[in-house]
Amino acid sequence: MVVGSLSPFLSMPGGMLSDRVGRKPLILSSRVNSPVTMLRLTFSKKFGHVLTVRSIGAIGTGLGGGIWGIIGGPAWQTLVADTVPSL
């Protein structure tokens, strides 16, 4: 529940941050964050640690997009919108 509510909550700040910092750094940090958090999740033994690791993964998903869950995020969607020509 925490992860599911944290990612959409951070989508708006993630979109604003992608306008300031750039789309590629946020997408890259999110793509690095996802495998690292999945690896850390494998070695988690307590609920508190699992919650922390999943929350860090949700922050990465909310800011740049993630491999698991929603494909893309605000940074990914704006990169596609800027790249694809309009009709």
The first five atom37 places (N, CA, C, CB, O) and aatype in JSON, in Angstrom:
{
  "aatype": [12, 19, 19, 7, 15, 10, 15, 14, 13, 10, 15, 12, 14, 7, 7, 12, 10, 15, 3, 1, 19, 7, 1, 11, 14, 10, 9, 10, 15, 15, 1, 19, 2, 15, 14, 19, 16, 12, 10, 1, 10, 16, 13, 15, 11, 11, 13, 7, 8, 19, 10, 16, 19, 1, 15, 9, 7, 0, 9, 7, 16, 7, 10, 7, 7, 7, 9, 17, 7, 9, 9, 7, 7, 14, 0, 17, 5, 16, 10, 19, 0, 3, 16, 19, 14, 15, 10],
  "atom_mask": [
    [1, 1, 1, 1, 1],
    [1, 1, 1, 1, 1],
    [1, 1, 1, 1, 1],
    [1, 1, 1, 0, 1],
    [1, 1, 1, 1, 1],
    [1, 1, 1, 1, 1],
    [1, 1, 1, 1, 1],
    [1, 1, 1, 1, 1],
    [1, 1, 1, 1, 1],
    [1, 1, 1, 1, 1],
    [1, 1, 1, 1, 1],
    [1, 1, 1, 1, 1],
    [1, 1, 1, 1, 1],
    [1, 1, 1, 0, 1],
    [1, 1, 1, 0, 1],
    [1, 1, 1, 1, 1],
    [1, 1, 1, 1, 1],
    [1, 1, 1, 1, 1],
    [1, 1, 1, 1, 1],
    [1, 1, 1, 1, 1],
    [1, 1, 1, 1, 1],
    [1, 1, 1, 0, 1],
    [1, 1, 1, 1, 1],
    [1, 1, 1, 1, 1],
    [1, 1, 1, 1, 1],
    [1, 1, 1, 1, 1],
    [1, 1, 1, 1, 1],
    [1, 1, 1, 1, 1],
    [1, 1, 1, 1, 1],
    [1, 1, 1, 1, 1],
    [1, 1, 1, 1, 1],
    [1, 1, 1, 1, 1],
    [1, 1, 1, 1, 1],
    [1, 1, 1, 1, 1],
    [1, 1, 1, 1, 1],
    [1, 1, 1, 1, 1],
    [1, 1, 1, 1, 1],
    [1, 1, 1, 1, 1],
    [1, 1, 1, 1, 1],
    [1, 1, 1, 1, 1],
    [1, 1, 1, 1, 1],
    [1, 1, 1, 1, 1],
    [1, 1, 1, 1, 1],
    [1, 1, 1, 1, 1],
    [1, 1, 1, 1, 1],
    [1, 1, 1, 1, 1],
    [1, 1, 1, 1, 1],
    [1, 1, 1, 0, 1],
    [1, 1, 1, 1, 1],
    [1, 1, 1, 1, 1],
    [1, 1, 1, 1, 1],
    [1, 1, 1, 1, 1],
    [1, 1, 1, 1, 1],
    [1, 1, 1, 1, 1],
    [1, 1, 1, 1, 1],
    [1, 1, 1, 1, 1],
    [1, 1, 1, 0, 1],
    [1, 1, 1, 1, 1],
    [1, 1, 1, 1, 1],
    [1, 1, 1, 0, 1],
    [1, 1, 1, 1, 1],
    [1, 1, 1, 0, 1],
    [1, 1, 1, 1, 1],
    [1, 1, 1, 0, 1],
    [1, 1, 1, 0, 1],
    [1, 1, 1, 0, 1],
    [1, 1, 1, 1, 1],
    [1, 1, 1, 1, 1],
    [1, 1, 1, 0, 1],
    [1, 1, 1, 1, 1],
    [1, 1, 1, 1, 1],
    [1, 1, 1, 0, 1],
    [1, 1, 1, 0, 1],
    [1, 1, 1, 1, 1],
    [1, 1, 1, 1, 1],
    [1, 1, 1, 1, 1],
    [1, 1, 1, 1, 1],
    [1, 1, 1, 1, 1],
    [1, 1, 1, 1, 1],
    [1, 1, 1, 1, 1],
    [1, 1, 1, 1, 1],
    [1, 1, 1, 1, 1],
    [1, 1, 1, 1, 1],
    [1, 1, 1, 1, 1],
    [1, 1, 1, 1, 1],
    [1, 1, 1, 1, 1],
    [1, 1, 1, 1, 1]
  ],
  "atom_positions": [
    [[0.82, -1.17, 0.0], [0.0, 0.0, 0.0], [0.88, 1.26, 0.0], [-0.94, -0.02, 1.2], [0.58, 2.24, -0.68]],
    [[1.94, 1.22, 0.75], [2.85, 2.37, 0.81], [3.49, 2.61, -0.55], [3.93, 2.16, 1.89], [3.55, 3.75, -1.02]],
    [[3.96, 1.55, -1.18], [4.61, 1.68, -2.48], [3.61, 2.14, -3.53], [5.25, 0.35, -2.91], [3.93, 2.99, -4.36]],
    [[2.41, 1.58, -3.49], [1.39, 1.95, -4.46], [0.93, 3.38, -4.34], [0.0, 0.0, 0.0], [0.52, 3.98, -5.34]],
    [[1.0, 3.95, -3.17], [0.59, 5.34, -2.99], [1.76, 6.31, -3.12], [-0.06, 5.51, -1.64], [1.54, 7.49, -3.41]],
    [[2.96, 5.86, -2.94], [4.13, 6.73, -3.01], [4.49, 7.08, -4.45], [5.31, 6.07, -2.32], [4.82, 8.22, -4.75]],
    [[4.44, 6.1, -5.34], [4.82, 6.34, -6.74], [3.94, 7.38, -7.44], [4.76, 5.04, -7.52], [4.48, 8.32, -8.02]],
    [[2.61, 7.25, -7.4], [1.8, 8.29, -8.06], [1.92, 9.65, -7.39], [0.35, 7.87, -8.07], [1.81, 10.68, -8.06]],
    [[2.13, 9.67, -6.07], [2.28, 10.93, -5.36], [3.52, 11.69, -5.83], [2.35, 10.67, -3.86], [3.53, 12.92, -5.83]],
    [[4.57, 10.96, -6.23], [5.81, 11.6, -6.67], [5.85, 11.86, -8.17], [6.98, 10.75, -6.27], [6.85, 12.39, -8.67]],
    [[4.81, 11.51, -8.89], [4.82, 11.71, -10.34], [4.85, 13.19, -10.71], [3.6, 11.05, -10.96], [5.59, 13.58, -11.61]],
    [[4.07, 14.01, -10.05], [4.06, 15.44, -10.35], [5.4, 16.1, -10.04], [2.94, 16.13, -9.57], [5.93, 16.81, -10.89]],
    [[5.98, 15.89, -8.84], [7.32, 16.45, -8.6], [8.36, 15.87, -9.55], [7.75, 16.2, -7.16], [9.32, 16.56, -9.92]],
    [[8.19, 14.61, -9.95], [9.12, 14.0, -10.89], [9.06, 14.67, -12.25], [0.0, 0.0, 0.0], [10.09, 14.84, -12.9]],
    [[7.87, 15.04, -12.68], [7.73, 15.75, -13.95], [8.38, 17.13, -13.9], [0.0, 0.0, 0.0], [9.03, 17.54, -14.85]],
    [[8.19, 17.83, -12.79], [8.81, 19.15, -12.65], [10.33, 19.03, -12.56], [8.26, 19.88, -11.42], [11.06, 19.86, -13.1]],
    [[10.8, 18.0, -11.86], [12.25, 17.8, -11.75], [12.85, 17.41, -13.1], [12.56, 16.71, -10.71], [13.98, 17.8, -13.4]],
    [[12.11, 16.66, -13.9], [12.64, 16.28, -15.22], [12.74, 17.49, -16.14], [11.76, 15.21, -15.85], [13.57, 17.5, -17.05]],
    [[11.89, 18.5, -15.93], [12.01, 19.73, -16.72], [13.25, 20.52, -16.32], [10.76, 20.59, -16.56], [13.87, 21.17, -17.16]],
    [[13.59, 20.48, -15.05], [14.76, 21.24, -14.58], [16.07, 20.52, -14.82], [14.62, 21.54, -13.1], [17.02, 21.1, -15.36]],
    [[16.13, 19.25, -14.44], [17.38, 18.5, -14.5], [17.6, 17.9, -15.88], [17.39, 17.4, -13.44], [18.72, 17.87, -16.39]],
    [[16.54, 17.42, -16.47], [16.62, 16.73, -17.75], [16.0, 15.35, -17.63], [0.0, 0.0, 0.0], [15.91, 14.79, -16.54]],
    [[15.57, 14.83, -18.76], [14.87, 13.56, -18.73], [15.82, 12.38, -18.58], [14.05, 13.39, -19.99], [15.56, 11.46, -17.8]],
    [[16.91, 12.41, -19.3], [17.83, 11.27, -19.31], [18.46, 10.97, -17.95], [18.91, 11.52, -20.3], [18.55, 9.79, -17.59]],
    [[18.9, 11.96, -17.17], [19.46, 11.62, -15.85], [18.46, 10.95, -14.92], [20.0, 12.86, -15.19], [18.81, 10.04, -14.17]],
    [[17.2, 11.41, -14.96], [16.19, 10.79, -14.1], [15.87, 9.36, -14.55], [14.92, 11.63, -14.09], [15.7, 8.47, -13.72]],
    [[15.78, 9.16, -15.86], [15.5, 7.82, -16.37], [16.67, 6.9, -16.03], [15.25, 7.85, -17.89], [16.46, 5.76, -15.62]],
    [[17.9, 7.38, -16.21], [19.07, 6.56, -15.9], [19.13, 6.22, -14.42], [20.35, 7.29, -16.32], [19.42, 5.08, -14.06]],
    [[18.87, 7.2, -13.55], [18.91, 6.9, -12.11], [17.8, 5.93, -11.72], [18.78, 8.19, -11.3], [17.99, 5.1, -10.82]],
    [[16.67, 6.02, -12.37], [15.58, 5.08, -12.09], [15.92, 3.69, -12.58], [14.29, 5.55, -12.73], [15.62, 2.7, -11.9]],
    [[16.55, 3.58, -13.73], [16.92, 2.27, -14.27], [18.03, 1.63, -13.46], [17.36, 2.4, -15.71], [18.13, 0.4, -13.41]],
    [[18.87, 2.43, -12.82], [19.9, 1.88, -11.92], [19.27, 1.51, -10.58], [21.05, 2.9, -11.72], [19.65, 0.52, -9.96]],
    [[18.31, 2.31, -10.14], [17.67, 2.1, -8.85], [16.88, 0.79, -8.82], [16.75, 3.26, -8.52], [16.9, 0.08, -7.82]],
    [[16.18, 0.46, -9.89], [15.31, -0.72, -9.9], [16.07, -2.03, -9.66], [14.58, -0.8, -11.21], [15.68, -2.79, -8.77]],
    [[17.12, -2.33, -10.42], [17.83, -3.6, -10.15], [18.51, -3.63, -8.79], [18.86, -3.84, -11.22], [18.59, -4.68, -8.15]],
    [[19.01, -2.47, -8.34], [19.67, -2.43, -7.04], [18.66, -2.72, -5.92], [20.35, -1.05, -6.82], [18.97, -3.46, -5.0]],
    [[17.48, -2.13, -6.01], [16.48, -2.39, -4.98], [15.97, -3.83, -5.05], [15.32, -1.41, -5.11], [15.67, -4.42, -4.01]],
    [[15.87, -4.4, -6.24], [15.45, -5.8, -6.34], [16.51, -6.73, -5.73], [15.19, -6.19, -7.81], [16.17, -7.73, -5.1]],
    [[17.77, -6.4, -5.93], [18.84, -7.2, -5.33], [18.82, -7.07, -3.82], [20.2, -6.76, -5.89], [18.99, -8.05, -3.1]],
    [[18.61, -5.84, -3.33], [18.53, -5.63, -1.87], [17.31, -6.33, -1.28], [18.49, -4.12, -1.54], [17.35, -6.8, -0.14]],
    [[16.24, -6.4, -2.05], [15.03, -7.07, -1.59], [15.27, -8.57, -1.39], [13.88, -6.85, -2.58], [14.67, -9.19, -0.51]],
    [[16.13, -9.13, -2.21], [16.47, -10.54, -2.1], [17.12, -10.85, -0.75], [17.4, -10.96, -3.24], [16.89, -11.92, -0.18]],
    [[17.92, -9.94, -0.25], [18.65, -10.16, 1.0], [17.95, -9.6, 2.23], [20.02, -9.56, 0.89], [18.51, -9.61, 3.32]],
    [[16.73, -9.12, 2.07], [15.99, -8.56, 3.21], [15.43, -9.69, 4.07], [14.84, -7.65, 2.72], [14.93, -10.69, 3.56]],
    [[15.52, -9.5, 5.37], [15.04, -10.52, 6.3], [13.94, -10.02, 7.22], [16.18, -11.04, 7.12], [13.22, -10.82, 7.81]],
    [[13.81, -8.7, 7.35], [12.82, -8.14, 8.25], [11.86, -7.25, 7.47], [13.51, -7.33, 9.38], [12.2, -6.72, 6.41]],
    [[10.67, -7.11, 8.01], [9.64, -6.32, 7.33], [10.06, -4.86, 7.18], [8.34, -6.4, 8.1], [9.81, -4.26, 6.13]],
    [[10.69, -4.3, 8.16], [11.13, -2.9, 8.08], [12.12, -2.67, 6.95], [0.0, 0.0, 0.0], [12.07, -1.65, 6.27]],
    [[13.01, -3.64, 6.76], [13.97, -3.52, 5.68], [13.3, -3.66, 4.32], [15.07, -4.56, 5.83], [13.63, -2.94, 3.38]],
    [[12.35, -4.58, 4.22], [11.6, -4.75, 2.97], [10.83, -3.47, 2.65], [10.63, -5.96, 3.06], [10.81, -3.03, 1.5]],
    [[10.2, -2.88, 3.66], [9.44, -1.65, 3.46], [10.35, -0.52, 3.01], [8.7, -1.26, 4.74], [9.98, 0.26, 2.13]],
    [[11.52, -0.41, 3.59], [12.47, 0.64, 3.21], [12.96, 0.45, 1.78], [13.66, 0.65, 4.17], [13.0, 1.41, 1.0]],
    [[13.33, -0.77, 1.43], [13.84, -1.05, 0.09], [12.75, -0.8, -0.95], [14.35, -2.5, -0.01], [13.02, -0.2, -1.99]],
    [[11.54, -1.26, -0.69], [10.44, -1.05, -1.63], [10.07, 0.42, -1.74], [9.21, -1.86, -1.2], [9.67, 0.88, -2.81]],
    [[10.2, 1.18, -0.65], [9.91, 2.61, -0.7], [10.95, 3.35, -1.53], [9.86, 3.2, 0.72], [10.61, 4.27, -2.27]],
    [[12.21, 2.95, -1.43], [13.25, 3.54, -2.27], [12.99, 3.22, -3.73], [14.64, 3.04, -1.85], [13.18, 4.07, -4.6]],
    [[12.56, 2.0, -4.01], [12.2, 1.64, -5.38], [11.01, 2.44, -5.88], [0.0, 0.0, 0.0], [10.96, 2.81, -7.05]],
    [[10.05, 2.71, -5.01], [8.88, 3.5, -5.39], [9.26, 4.95, -5.68], [7.82, 3.45, -4.3], [8.67, 5.59, -6.55]],
    [[10.23, 5.46, -4.96], [10.71, 6.82, -5.23], [11.33, 6.87, -6.62], [11.73, 7.27, -4.16], [11.09, 7.81, -7.38]],
    [[12.13, 5.87, -6.95], [12.71, 5.81, -8.29], [11.66, 5.68, -9.37], [0.0, 0.0, 0.0], [11.78, 6.29, -10.43]],
    [[10.63, 4.9, -9.12], [9.55, 4.73, -10.08], [8.75, 6.03, -10.23], [8.61, 3.58, -9.66], [8.37, 6.4, -11.34]],
    [[8.52, 6.7, -9.15], [7.76, 7.94, -9.2], [8.5, 9.06, -9.88], [0.0, 0.0, 0.0], [7.88, 9.92, -10.51]],
    [[9.8, 9.09, -9.78], [10.57, 10.17, -10.38], [10.93, 9.91, -11.84], [11.83, 10.4, -9.59], [10.82, 10.81, -12.67]],
    [[11.35, 8.7, -12.16], [11.82, 8.48, -13.52], [11.12, 7.37, -14.26], [0.0, 0.0, 0.0], [11.18, 7.32, -15.48]],
    [[10.47, 6.51, -13.56], [9.86, 5.34, -14.2], [10.59, 4.11, -13.74], [0.0, 0.0, 0.0], [11.75, 4.19, -13.32]],
    [[9.97, 2.99, -13.82], [10.59, 1.78, -13.32], [10.45, 0.62, -14.26], [0.0, 0.0, 0.0], [9.65, 0.65, -15.2]],
    [[11.23, -0.4, -14.01], [11.16, -1.61, -14.81], [9.91, -2.39, -14.42], [12.43, -2.48, -14.64], [9.22, -2.92, -15.29]],
    [[9.62, -2.48, -13.14], [8.44, -3.2, -12.65], [7.3, -2.21, -12.48], [8.74, -3.94, -11.32], [7.55, -1.04, -12.19]],
    [[6.1, -2.65, -12.63], [4.96, -1.76, -12.49], [4.72, -0.98, -13.76], [0.0, 0.0, 0.0], [4.66, -1.56, -14.84]],
    [[4.6, 0.32, -13.64], [4.33, 1.13, -14.82], [5.61, 1.29, -15.63], [3.76, 2.51, -14.44], [6.66, 1.6, -15.08]],
    [[5.5, 1.07, -16.9], [6.64, 1.28, -17.77], [6.67, 2.76, -18.1], [6.57, 0.4, -19.07], [5.72, 3.3, -18.66]],
    [[7.74, 3.37, -17.76], [7.85, 4.8, -17.95], [7.34, 5.53, -16.73], [0.0, 0.0, 0.0], [6.73, 4.93, -15.84]],
    [[7.58, 6.75, -16.7], [7.13, 7.61, -15.63], [7.05, 8.99, -16.22], [0.0, 0.0, 0.0], [7.01, 9.13, -17.45]],
    [[7.02, 10.01, -15.41], [6.89, 11.34, -15.97], [8.07, 11.73, -16.86], [6.75, 12.35, -14.87], [7.88, 12.36, -17.9]],
    [[9.27, 11.35, -16.47], [10.44, 11.68, -17.29], [10.42, 10.91, -18.61], [11.74, 11.37, -16.53], [10.73, 11.47, -19.66]],
    [[10.04, 9.65, -18.56], [9.98, 8.82, -19.76], [8.88, 9.31, -20.7], [9.75, 7.34, -19.4], [9.09, 9.38, -21.91]],
    [[7.73, 9.66, -20.16], [6.61, 10.11, -20.98], [6.91, 11.45, -21.65], [5.35, 10.23, -20.13], [6.52, 11.66, -22.8]],
    [[7.58, 12.35, -20.95], [7.93, 13.62, -21.59], [9.03, 13.45, -22.62], [8.35, 14.64, -20.54], [9.05, 14.17, -23.62]],
    [[9.94, 12.51, -22.4], [10.97, 12.24, -23.4], [10.34, 11.71, -24.68], [12.01, 11.24, -22.86], [10.72, 12.12, -25.78]],
    [[9.39, 10.8, -24.55], [8.69, 10.27, -25.72], [7.87, 11.36, -26.4], [7.77, 9.09, -25.32], [7.85, 11.46, -27.63]],
    [[7.19, 12.19, -25.61], [6.39, 13.27, -26.18], [7.26, 14.29, -26.91], [5.57, 13.97, -25.09], [6.83, 14.85, -27.92]],
    [[8.46, 14.53, -26.43], [9.36, 15.48, -27.11], [9.98, 14.86, -28.35], [10.47, 15.93, -26.16], [10.32, 15.59, -29.29]],
    [[10.13, 13.54, -28.39], [10.8, 12.87, -29.49], [9.86, 12.58, -30.66], [11.42, 11.58, -29.0], [10.23, 12.74, -31.82]],
    [[8.64, 12.16, -30.36], [7.69, 11.77, -31.39], [7.14, 13.02, -32.08], [6.54, 10.92, -30.79], [6.69, 13.94, -31.4]],
    [[7.16, 13.05, -33.41], [6.62, 14.23, -34.09], [5.09, 14.28, -34.0], [7.06, 14.23, -35.57], [4.42, 13.25, -34.01]],
    [[4.58, 15.48, -33.91], [3.12, 15.63, -33.85], [2.54, 15.54, -35.26], [2.73, 16.98, -33.18], [3.22, 15.79, -36.25]],
    [[1.27, 15.19, -35.32], [0.61, 15.03, -36.61], [0.13, 16.33, -37.16], [-0.54, 14.09, -36.5], [-0.45, 16.37, -38.24]]
  ]
}
